[in-house]
Amino acid sequence: LVDISNARSLSQLRNDVRTIMRDGPGSSRQRFVDSDYTHFLNQGQQEVISRTKCLEYSTNISLSINTTYYALPSNFLSVDRVTLNNKEIDGLSPDLLDMQNDKWEGEKGAVLHYFVNFSSRGQIGFSPIPDVSTNTGVAKVDFFASANDMTGDSDIPFNSLSEFSPYQRALAYYSAAVMLNIDGRKSSSEAYMAIYESMVKVMQERCMENSNTTPK
């Protein structure tokens, strides 16, 4: 297995995958180029974060009169919790809001719920719509986030958070598994995918135990 005791940069992770693949300059052939390695490492990173929900951040939104929708950060994946003026409010889907009141989209008053449309996940809405200043305030949205893609050789996975250093090797195993499968080496691919899966499971359990893994 690849020995990774400290944080690994994108360049180092590419070399780790090359070692597993035996695809380095000294091999009889070089099947993949740097951009291929970078692509699959980033693909693995996004899959890990999507599955584990280990990256969580917060954003504050100042509600305005007669305004329903507000933009969410570009790294938004899903909502964990929303508070308005330090009081938690419930999230409901538009379908459930329709069932409660088919005229909810035009209803005004004190905010009771938030919602995120599947088709417009870059925005969060609040219902009823605030109609006077006393029905506005600051909404704090705690959300699960995607990781920044690694582009530069010195970039570190998982937004450079040191607590995730023990799990960075999972990206090397994921990438090797995918690329070995492309190369027709199925048994080796399955072996490395199994290692990847076991590491992701441990990471997910750790993040579930500590919901404050990343600063809000």
Solvent accessible surface area in square Angstrom, and as a share of the most:
residue,aa,sasa,rsa
1,L,159,0.79
2,V,18,0.10
3,D,123,0.64
4,I,6,0.03
5,S,96,0.62
6,N,108,0.55
7,A,50,0.39
8,R,50,0.18
9,S,15,0.10
10,L,0,0.00
11,S,36,0.23
12,Q,73,0.32
13,L,0,0.00
14,R,23,0.08
15,N,83,0.43
16,D,10,0.05
17,V,0,0.00
18,R,26,0.10
19,T,99,0.57
20,I,22,0.11
21,M,2,0.01
22,R,200,0.73
23,D,5,0.03
24,G,17,0.16
25,P,123,0.77
26,G,84,0.80
27,S,40,0.26
28,S,120,0.78
29,R,136,0.50
30,Q,91,0.40
31,R,103,0.38
32,F,9,0.04
33,V,90,0.52
34,D,70,0.36
35,S,76,0.49
36,D,47,0.25
37,Y,0,0.00
38,T,26,0.15
39,H,102,0.46
40,F,27,0.11
41,L,0,0.00
42,N,17,0.09
43,Q,70,0.31
44,G,0,0.00
45,Q,0,0.00
46,Q,57,0.25
47,E,58,0.26
48,V,0,0.00
49,I,0,0.00
50,S,65,0.42
51,R,95,0.35
52,T,7,0.04
53,K,96,0.41
54,C,3,0.02
55,L,0,0.00
56,E,7,0.03
57,Y,49,0.19
58,S,33,0.21
59,T,33,0.19
60,N,108,0.56
61,I,16,0.08
62,S,78,0.50
63,L,12,0.06
64,S,54,0.35
65,I,78,0.40
66,N,92,0.47
67,T,46,0.27
68,T,27,0.16
69,Y,84,0.32
70,Y,27,0.10
71,A,81,0.63
72,L,16,0.08
73,P,43,0.27
74,S,127,0.82
75,N,38,0.19
76,F,23,0.09
77,L,56,0.28
78,S,28,0.18
79,V,31,0.18
80,D,63,0.33
81,R,99,0.36
82,V,1,0.00
83,T,12,0.07
84,L,19,0.10
85,N,79,0.40
86,N,147,0.76
87,K,153,0.65
88,E,111,0.50
89,I,21,0.10
90,D,94,0.49
91,G,37,0.36
92,L,35,0.17
93,S,50,0.32
94,P,32,0.20
95,D,103,0.53
96,L,83,0.41
97,L,6,0.03
98,D,68,0.35
99,M,155,0.69
100,Q,120,0.53
101,N,55,0.28
102,D,116,0.60
103,K,152,0.64
104,W,14,0.05
105,E,116,0.52
106,G,56,0.54
107,E,75,0.34
108,K,109,0.46
109,G,16,0.15
110,A,56,0.44
111,V,14,0.08
112,L,108,0.54
113,H,35,0.16
114,Y,30,0.12
115,F,3,0.01
116,V,35,0.20
117,N,38,0.20
118,F,171,0.71
119,S,109,0.70
120,S,41,0.26
121,R,101,0.37
122,G,44,0.43
123,Q,76,0.34
124,I,0,0.00
125,G,1,0.01
126,F,0,0.00
127,S,6,0.04
128,P,12,0.07
129,I,20,0.10
130,P,0,0.00
131,D,54,0.28
132,V,73,0.42
133,S,78,0.51
134,T,123,0.72
135,N,32,0.16
136,T,25,0.15
137,G,21,0.21
138,V,73,0.42
139,A,0,0.00
140,K,73,0.31
141,V,0,0.00
142,D,3,0.01
143,F,5,0.02
144,F,34,0.14
145,A,0,0.00
146,S,24,0.16
147,A,6,0.05
148,N,95,0.49
149,D,82,0.43
150,M,3,0.01
151,T,112,0.65
152,G,32,0.31
153,D,82,0.42
154,S,91,0.59
155,D,47,0.25
156,I,45,0.23
157,P,0,0.00
158,F,0,0.00
159,N,34,0.18
160,S,71,0.46
161,L,34,0.17
162,S,88,0.57
163,E,55,0.25
164,F,0,0.00
165,S,18,0.12
166,P,73,0.46
167,Y,25,0.10
168,Q,0,0.00
169,R,72,0.26
170,A,1,0.01
171,L,0,0.00
172,A,0,0.00
173,Y,1,0.00
174,Y,13,0.05
175,S,0,0.00
176,A,0,0.00
177,A,0,0.00
178,V,29,0.17
179,M,0,0.00
180,L,3,0.02
181,N,86,0.44
182,I,85,0.43
183,D,27,0.14
184,G,63,0.61
185,R,89,0.32
186,K,132,0.56
187,S,89,0.57
188,S,44,0.28
189,S,9,0.06
190,E,99,0.44
191,A,55,0.43
192,Y,51,0.20
193,M,57,0.25
194,A,62,0.48
195,I,44,0.22
196,Y,0,0.00
197,E,69,0.31
198,S,59,0.38
199,M,29,0.13
200,V,1,0.00
201,K,126,0.53
202,V,81,0.46
203,M,1,0.00
204,Q,60,0.27
205,E,78,0.35
206,R,76,0.28
207,C,10,0.06
208,M,144,0.64
209,E,148,0.67
210,N,64,0.33
211,S,72,0.47
212,N,105,0.54
213,T,14,0.08
214,T,3,0.02
215,P,91,0.57
216,K,100,0.42
